[in-house]
Amino acid sequence: MERRKFPKRTKEEIAKIREERIKQEHEQHLESWVAKTRLGKLVKSGKIKNIDEALKYKILEPEIVDLLLKLNSEILNIGQAKGKFGGGKRRAWRQTQKKTAEGNVPTFSCMVVVGNKDGYVGLGYGRAKETLPAREKALRKAKLKLMKIKRACASFDCVCEEPHTVPFIVEGKAGSCKVKLIPAAQGTGLVIGDECKKILKLAGIKDVYSVTNGKIRTTINLAKACMNALEKTMEM
């Protein structure tokens, strides 16, 4: 018998098929979702249709955010592969080990940022014994910690009147890391580290200057400091 030859698919085609399958599974999950909290029941019934109304209460179910917003997600590179003299390549999974009587027990941690690129952003951190459950935990926590930020055209040499940068100088801190975000004119771009760029892009900020201090190689604290700075845009 002759074997049937199936056409080979490219990596892009496989990625598209995977994305479509994940999207269909996500839609089916939302349809079959049974709300447990009072806020979830109000959103499910359609009485609350705006995310701003939902953010007035404590969100305990990530499906609430999924129904009200279309979010994109990015994984931050908080780990490091093994390399000579500590010079390993950055990677998404941070691996740690615990010494027990049974041997070494590895755990994986992951940090995910979500946002709609229009003023809403959230950051989550998850740990598990395997990589995929850690990512799911981080994604769930990021949706539960979603917050609104303020944007404006605040640079002295820009009069476009479009919300593309932070409204004023803000400074955030986490551990020893300090991040200062400064308004910039349209077309400047994001003058900041790669991991903070992912956060600002999903928040909807296109132009910004920055100043960072402290142990900025600690990506977890750097990302938290950036989120702390964005949170302060709502204070004035």
N, C-alpha and C positions, 0 to 999 in steps of 0.2 A: 504493500500500500504506500502511496506517495503522501508525504506529509504536506498539509496545507501551509502555504507561506503567507503569514499576515504582514501587512505593511508596517515598517518600523516607524515609531512615533518619535518626534523630537522632544527635547526637554521642555520646550515652551508649550507644546500640545499636552504633554502629561501634566504640567503645572495647571493649565487651564481646566482640564478634566477634574483634577483634584479640587480646585477652587469651586467649581460648579457643584461637585458632590458635597463639599462642606457647606456650601450655601443652602442646598436643598435640605440637608440634615438639620441645619440651624432653623430654617423656616418651619419644618415639621415639628421641631422641639417647641417653638413659640406657639404654634397652633394647639399643641397638646398640653401646654403649660397650665397648671392649676395653681392660682395665686394663694398664698398662705397668709400674707400680711394684709392689713386694711388698705394700705397704699397700693399694693399690688392688685387688689380686687377693684379699686377705683380706676386704675389704669387699664386693666383688662376689660372692664365694662365700658370704657370710653368716656368716663366722667372727667378724667384728667387727661388732657391731650397735649399739654405743654410741659417741657422738661423743667422750665423755671418754677412751675408750681410744684413739681415733684421734688425739686432740690430744697424746698422749704422744710421737708421732712427727712428723716433718716432713711436712706434706701438700704434695704436688707436683701433684696432680690435683684440679681443682675438682669433678669429678663425685663424689668421695668425700663431700664435704660435702653435695651435693645428695641423695645417697642416704640419708644419716643424719639430715638436718634439712630442715624446710620453712622456707625463708628468704624474707623480704620485703626489698625494696631501695628506696633513695631516692637521688636525685642531688642533690648539694650545689651551691649557686650560688656558684661560684668565679670566674666571669667577670663582665664588665661591658660593656654595650652602649655605643656611642658617644653622647656627650651633651655639651652645652655646659659648659665649665669643669670637666670630669671628673665630671659629675653624672649619668652614664648609669645605666640600670636594670640591676639584677643579673640575671645569667642563668647557665645551667648550663655553657656552653662557654666556655673561656678561649682566646682566639685570639692567637697570636703569629706574627711574620713573620721570615723569614731572608733577608737580601740575598745574592743569588748573581748570577753572570754572565748567567743565563737570565732573571732577574727576581726578584720577590718570591715566596717559597715559604711559604704559610701552613700552620701546624700547629694542631691543636685538642687541648686537654687537658680532662679530666673527672675528677671525684672522686665515687665511689659508696660508700655505706655499706650493709651488709647485716646482718640480725639476725633472730632468731626471737621477739623481744619477751619472752624468758624466760631472760635471762642469757648469751646468746651474741651477739657483735657483731664486725664486721670492717670495715676501711676500706681502699679501694684507689684508686690514682691511675693514669690511663692517658693516653698521648699517641699521636696518629696524624695522618695527613694529612686524614682525614675524621672526621665527628662520630660515626657509629655504630661504627666500629672502635675509637675511643677509649673509648666507653662499654663495649664488650665487654671490652677490656683491663682497665679499672678494675674491672668486675664480677668478672672472673676473679681479679685480685689481692686483692680484698676477701675472696673466699671462701678463698683460700690463707692469708690473714692472720687468719682467724677466731680469736677468743680467748674464754675464759670469764671472766665477772666475778662478783663477790660482791655480793649485795643483802641488805638487812635492814631492820628497823624500829628505827632508832637514834636518833630524835629524842627529846629529853628530855620533850616534851609530847605524846607519842603512845604508846599501849600496845596497838595493834592486833595486833602480832606477825605482820604480813604483810610479805613482802619487797617493799617499794615504794620504797626510797631507798638511798643509799650507806651502808655500815656505819659509816663514820667519815669525818672530814675528810680529803680527798685533794687533792693539788695536782700538776698536770701542766704541762710546759713544752715548747715547740717554737719555736726562734728567739727572738724577743722576746716571744711570747705566753705568758702564764701564766693557767691556769684552776684555780680552787679550787672544789671541790664540797663542799657542807655538807649534812648530813642535815636533812630537813624533815618535818613532821607530815603525816599523810594528809589530802589535800584541798588542799594548798598549790599543787600544780602545778609546772611546770618554770620556775623563775625564772632564765632564761638566754636567750642569743640564739637566733634562729630556726634557724640551721644546726646548732648544738649540740643543739637540741631534737630534730632528726631522729635524731641519733646516740643520745641517751638514750632516746627512745621505742622504737627498735628494740632497744636493750639491755634493755628491760623496766623502766626506772626511771620512776616516775610523779611523784615529788615530790622537789625539790631546790632549795636556795639556791646561788648562785654568786657568785664575785668574779673579774673578769677584768682583766688588766693588759697593757700593751704595745700593739703595732700590731694591734689586733683586727680591723681591716678586711681584713687578710690572712687570708682564710678558710681557706686551706690549712693555715697554721700553727695557726690557732685550732682546727680540727678535729683536728689531730695532738695538740695539747696536751690536748684533751678526752679523746682515746683514751688518752693517757699517764696521765691521772688515773684513768680507769677500770681501767687495767691494774694500778695500785697497790692496788686493792681486794683483790687476791689475795695481797698480801705478808704480811699479819698472819694 
